[in-house]
Amino acid sequence: MMNKNRLLAGLFLSLFFFATSFAQKTQPRDLWPDGTPVDAWFHDTARVDIASLGRQYVITDYGVSTDSTLLQTEAIQSVIDRAAREGGGVVVIPRGTFLSGSLFFRQGTHLHLTEGAVLKGIDAIKYYPLVRTRIEGQTIDYFAALVNADGIDGFTITGTGTVNGNGLRFWEEFWIRRRFNPQCTNLEALRPRLVYISNCRNVQVQDVHLINSAFWTTHLYHCERVKYIGCTIYAPHTPEDAKAPSSDAIDLDVCHDVLVHGCHISVNDDAVVLKGGKGTWADQDPNNGPNERIIVQQCQYGFVHGCLTLGSESIYDRNVILRDCRVDEAQRVLWLKMRTDTPQHYEYITVENITGSCGSFLFIHPWTQFYKADDRPDMPLSQCNNITLRGIHMNCGQLLNVRTSDKYILKDFTLDGKALAF
């Protein structure tokens, strides 16, 4: 009897190991473009339950008025500060419109916008203080965003309400400046971003509507383990004299381990943008750095300049995936901006299973806007390598819109397994 049991046990173990081995061989692992495994963290798209985040501080319970015309920066900030002092919790914006300038979240605090809630930015730059910040690939004094979080572990923005940048006046003034001076830069136009999150980890932004930013919509600097789940990010691209200039949806600046899942994006600039520094000596600046392990998946794009853009302020990007997305009005899908005054290296990028329509699918040109090259004898030669395109089912004006240059190398590009030569 004992021998029979041992035989059955041995047979069971053999079948178990065979089944496990077969499953491993027949079910492909999720891999980064360089062949390393994707961490299980990227497969978890669950929503954060705000009940797990501590006490809820509904701002109207703490002296914030329901008068939508009243500027209430100080009153809302006092609720954030109180929550931080009392051990942390969720600052809740209830139904209604609440006008504010820059707000600064602290460790242990979170932002929740209920259905019908609007946190609305005031449209005057004096209500956004000058702070030491990161903008356009450099660390300088510039204006704070409407929503700011720095040095926080575990920051969340949740709810189906809206953060509205109220950008119309800023946009109109930008285009007036550009007509007066075509060389006017973004920084000279004096505009706040909508959301700026810096030096943070374990961040989740879910379900919210982020709209009408005066400048970049969300900007993350030096962050890790960030998820955008089910967000709507919007800024208008018409009419000509009031469209939202430089309204990038998600700017990732020296970040790693980022997931953008199930979002709807339509802005008058690029959608997901990898930044990290600019200039001839950008790779020597300790404030600059790489972006690594980025996945953008199951998103829907309206009008954008580029669905996934590397540059123009970027030095090194590796292991980036854009997959399973629908594109309807994009000018470009994958845009590699080659800034010839900056040493750049983009590698191991995969774009797969994309449907819809676009102007150009792959777009690579020298980027010379506000070009300023210094003399550097050991200037590294920029390059893009191991770029994979597959499963593309789109109507494209041009599939490949690529210009070569003696300032950069393009190598190891494939389309559905076939090598592309440029």
LINUR-V142518 format. One record per backbone hydrogen bond with DSSP energy under -0.5 kcal/mol. CO is the residue of the C=O (numbers start at 1). NH is the residue of the N-H. If there is no record, write none. Layout:
CO|NH ; CO|NH
//
This chain:
1|5 ; 2|6 ; 3|7 ; 4|8 ; 5|9 ; 6|10 ; 7|11 ; 8|12 ; 9|13 ; 10|14 ; 11|15 ; 12|16 ; 13|17 ; 14|18 ; 15|19 ; 16|20 ; 17|21 ; 18|22 ; 19|23 ; 20|24 ; 21|25 ; 22|26 ; 23|27 ; 26|28 ; 29|31 ; 30|38 ; 32|35 ; 36|32 ; 39|42 ; 40|43 ; 41|44 ; 43|45 ; 48|50 ; 49|52 ; 50|53 ; 51|54 ; 55|57 ; 55|90 ; 56|58 ; 57|59 ; 57|92 ; 58|61 ; 59|62 ; 59|64 ; 60|63 ; 66|68 ; 67|70 ; 70|99 ; 72|76 ; 73|77 ; 74|78 ; 75|79 ; 76|80 ; 77|81 ; 78|82 ; 79|83 ; 80|84 ; 81|85 ; 82|86 ; 83|88 ; 84|87 ; 89|91 ; 89|110 ; 90|57 ; 90|92 ; 91|93 ; 91|112 ; 92|59 ; 92|94 ; 93|114 ; 96|118 ; 98|120 ; 99|72 ; 100|122 ; 103|105 ; 103|148 ; 105|150 ; 106|109 ; 108|89 ; 110|91 ; 111|158 ; 112|93 ; 112|114 ; 113|161 ; 114|117 ; 116|96 ; 117|162 ; 118|98 ; 118|120 ; 119|164 ; 120|100 ; 122|124 ; 124|127 ; 125|128 ; 127|102 ; 127|129 ; 129|144 ; 131|133 ; 131|142 ; 133|140 ; 135|138 ; 137|278 ; 138|135 ; 138|140 ; 140|133 ; 140|142 ; 142|131 ; 146|103 ; 146|148 ; 147|196 ; 148|105 ; 149|198 ; 152|154 ; 152|201 ; 155|204 ; 156|111 ; 157|206 ; 158|113 ; 161|209 ; 162|119 ; 162|164 ; 163|165 ; 163|211 ; 164|121 ; 167|171 ; 168|172 ; 169|173 ; 170|174 ; 171|175 ; 172|176 ; 173|177 ; 174|178 ; 175|179 ; 176|180 ; 177|181 ; 181|184 ; 185|189 ; 186|189 ; 187|190 ; 192|215 ; 193|146 ; 194|147 ; 195|219 ; 196|149 ; 197|221 ; 198|151 ; 200|224 ; 201|154 ; 201|155 ; 203|227 ; 204|157 ; 204|206 ; 205|229 ; 208|210 ; 208|232 ; 209|163 ; 209|211 ; 210|234 ; 211|165 ; 212|167 ; 216|194 ; 217|195 ; 218|251 ; 219|197 ; 220|253 ; 221|199 ; 223|256 ; 224|202 ; 225|203 ; 226|259 ; 227|205 ; 227|229 ; 228|261 ; 229|207 ; 231|233 ; 231|264 ; 232|210 ; 232|234 ; 233|266 ; 234|212 ; 236|244 ; 239|242 ; 239|243 ; 243|245 ; 244|247 ; 248|217 ; 248|218 ; 249|218 ; 250|252 ; 250|273 ; 251|220 ; 251|253 ; 252|254 ; 252|275 ; 253|222 ; 255|292 ; 256|225 ; 257|225 ; 257|226 ; 258|295 ; 259|228 ; 259|261 ; 260|297 ; 261|230 ; 263|265 ; 263|300 ; 264|233 ; 265|302 ; 266|235 ; 267|269 ; 268|246 ; 269|305 ; 270|249 ; 271|250 ; 271|273 ; 272|309 ; 273|252 ; 273|275 ; 274|311 ; 275|254 ; 276|289 ; 279|282 ; 279|343 ; 281|284 ; 282|285 ; 284|286 ; 285|288 ; 291|318 ; 292|257 ; 293|257 ; 293|258 ; 294|321 ; 295|260 ; 296|323 ; 297|262 ; 299|326 ; 300|265 ; 301|328 ; 302|329 ; 303|267 ; 304|331 ; 306|271 ; 307|272 ; 308|335 ; 309|274 ; 309|311 ; 310|337 ; 312|314 ; 313|276 ; 313|277 ; 315|345 ; 316|291 ; 317|347 ; 318|293 ; 319|294 ; 320|350 ; 321|296 ; 322|352 ; 323|298 ; 325|355 ; 326|301 ; 327|357 ; 329|304 ; 330|359 ; 331|360 ; 332|307 ; 333|308 ; 333|335 ; 334|336 ; 334|363 ; 335|310 ; 335|337 ; 336|338 ; 336|365 ; 337|339 ; 338|340 ; 338|367 ; 339|342 ; 342|344 ; 344|383 ; 345|317 ; 346|385 ; 347|319 ; 348|319 ; 348|320 ; 349|388 ; 350|322 ; 351|390 ; 352|324 ; 353|325 ; 354|393 ; 355|327 ; 356|395 ; 357|330 ; 358|397 ; 359|397 ; 359|398 ; 360|333 ; 361|333 ; 361|334 ; 361|363 ; 362|401 ; 363|336 ; 364|403 ; 365|338 ; 366|368 ; 367|340 ; 368|371 ; 374|376 ; 376|379 ; 380|382 ; 382|409 ; 383|346 ; 384|411 ; 385|348 ; 386|349 ; 386|388 ; 387|414 ; 388|351 ; 389|416 ; 390|353 ; 391|354 ; 391|393 ; 393|356 ; 394|396 ; 395|358 ; 398|361 ; 399|362 ; 399|401 ; 400|402 ; 401|364 ; 405|408 ; 407|382 ; 408|405 ; 409|384 ; 409|411 ; 411|386 ; 412|387 ; 413|420 ; 414|389 ; 415|418 ; 418|415 ; 420|413
//
